[in-house]
Amino acid sequence: MDNLEIQAKSGSHFKPSVKLDADTGVCEIEGESYLEESSQFYQPIYDWLVEYTKTKKPLLFNFRLSYVNTSSSKHILYILRLLREYGEQGNDMQTNWYIESGDMDTEEDVEDYMIITGLDIKIIKI
């Protein structure tokens, strides 16, 4: 299984950077997700995760998203539900969401994600 990496263009505030490491199981999405074609962007990430979950190896998913638009949010929810299912199957899985201290909007969004998906997300303030 290959790693998946998507680099945001320099100066872009609309497309997050993605690093999914098949060897270590450490995955990160960082930046802002303000995409009009969010399905095209997030589908390879979701597909990669579906394949990775077949390995039953430990998985650490770090979100470092400071903004997620409505279209992107739907796909983040798909990913979070997949992570919840993976953990519920007894696999070693942890999800963290890094937010800037005082960013109440993002913190509320993450809390909403937890309620909707039933996934325990560790909020880490930086």
C-alpha positions as a printed Julia matrix, in Angstrom:
126×3 Matrix{Float64}:
   0.0    0.0    0.0
   1.35   3.41  -0.97
   1.35   6.61   1.03
  -0.95   9.41  -0.09
   0.25  12.99  -0.07
  -1.5   16.09  -1.39
   0.31  19.41  -1.08
  -1.65  22.63  -0.94
  -0.47  25.22  -3.4
   1.66  27.95  -1.88
  -0.54  30.81  -0.76
  -3.72  28.76  -1.1
  -6.18  28.98   1.74
  -8.76  26.71   0.17
  -7.16  23.29  -0.21
  -5.66  21.46   2.77
  -2.43  19.48   2.78
  -2.8   15.75   3.28
  -0.28  13.15   4.45
  -1.42   9.55   4.91
   1.42   7.22   5.85
   0.77   3.52   5.24
   3.92   2.47   7.13
   3.32   4.33  10.4
  -0.47   4.74  10.28
  -0.09   8.46  11.01
  -2.46  10.57   8.93
  -2.87  14.33   8.83
  -5.07  16.85   7.1
  -3.97  20.43   7.65
  -5.08  23.9    6.58
  -8.44  25.17   5.38
 -10.93  23.18   3.36
 -12.96  25.57   1.29
 -13.48  23.46  -1.81
 -16.17  23.64  -4.44
 -15.34  20.18  -5.79
 -14.9   18.54  -2.4
 -15.93  15.08  -3.64
 -13.02  14.98  -6.08
 -10.61  16.06  -3.37
 -11.78  13.8   -0.53
 -12.62  10.6   -2.46
  -8.96   9.45  -2.76
  -8.51  10.06   0.98
 -11.58   8.02   1.82
 -10.55   5.25  -0.6
  -7.06   5.15   0.96
  -8.56   4.84   4.44
 -10.88   2.01   3.37
  -7.84   0.09   2.07
  -5.76   0.92   5.16
  -8.46  -0.31   7.54
  -8.18  -3.75   5.95
  -4.65  -4.0    7.39
  -5.94  -3.79  10.99
  -2.79  -1.8   11.89
  -2.84   1.1   14.38
  -4.13   4.39  13.03
  -3.57   7.91  14.33
  -5.53  10.61  12.48
  -4.64  14.23  13.17
  -6.87  17.0   11.88
  -5.34  20.45  11.8
  -8.18  22.14   9.94
  -8.98  25.68  10.98
 -11.91  26.04   8.58
 -14.19  23.55   6.83
 -16.95  24.72   4.49
 -20.29  22.93   4.24
 -19.35  20.87   1.19
 -16.1   19.7    2.79
 -17.79  19.04   6.12
 -19.89  16.27   4.6
 -16.74  14.45   3.55
 -15.04  15.0    6.9
 -18.09  13.32   8.46
 -17.65  10.31   6.14
 -14.03  10.02   7.24
 -14.92  10.37  10.93
 -17.6    7.68  10.66
 -15.1    5.33   9.03
 -12.63   6.02  11.84
 -15.32   5.34  14.46
 -16.2    2.01  12.83
 -12.53   1.05  12.71
 -12.14   1.73  16.42
 -15.38  -0.07  17.27
 -14.02  -3.19  15.57
 -11.34  -3.31  18.27
  -8.56  -1.72  16.25
  -6.04   0.69  17.75
  -7.27   4.08  16.53
  -7.01   7.61  17.85
  -8.34  10.86  16.41
  -6.98  14.28  17.38
  -8.08  17.72  16.27
  -5.6   20.53  16.81
  -7.08  24.0   17.22
  -5.68  27.36  18.13
  -6.37  28.3   21.72
  -9.41  30.59  21.79
 -10.83  29.36  18.46
 -14.3   28.68  19.8
 -15.86  28.27  16.33
 -13.62  25.34  15.4
 -13.96  23.82  18.86
 -17.77  23.93  18.55
 -17.55  22.39  15.08
 -15.43  19.52  16.41
 -17.86  18.99  19.29
 -20.68  18.82  16.73
 -18.7   16.24  14.74
 -18.38  14.15  17.91
 -22.12  14.3   18.56
 -23.04  13.46  14.95
 -20.55  10.59  14.53
 -20.27   9.23  18.06
 -16.48   9.38  17.69
 -14.33  10.51  20.6
 -12.05  13.2   19.17
  -9.31  14.55  21.39
  -9.24  18.36  21.07
  -5.69  19.67  21.44
  -5.33  23.41  21.9
  -2.13  24.97  20.59
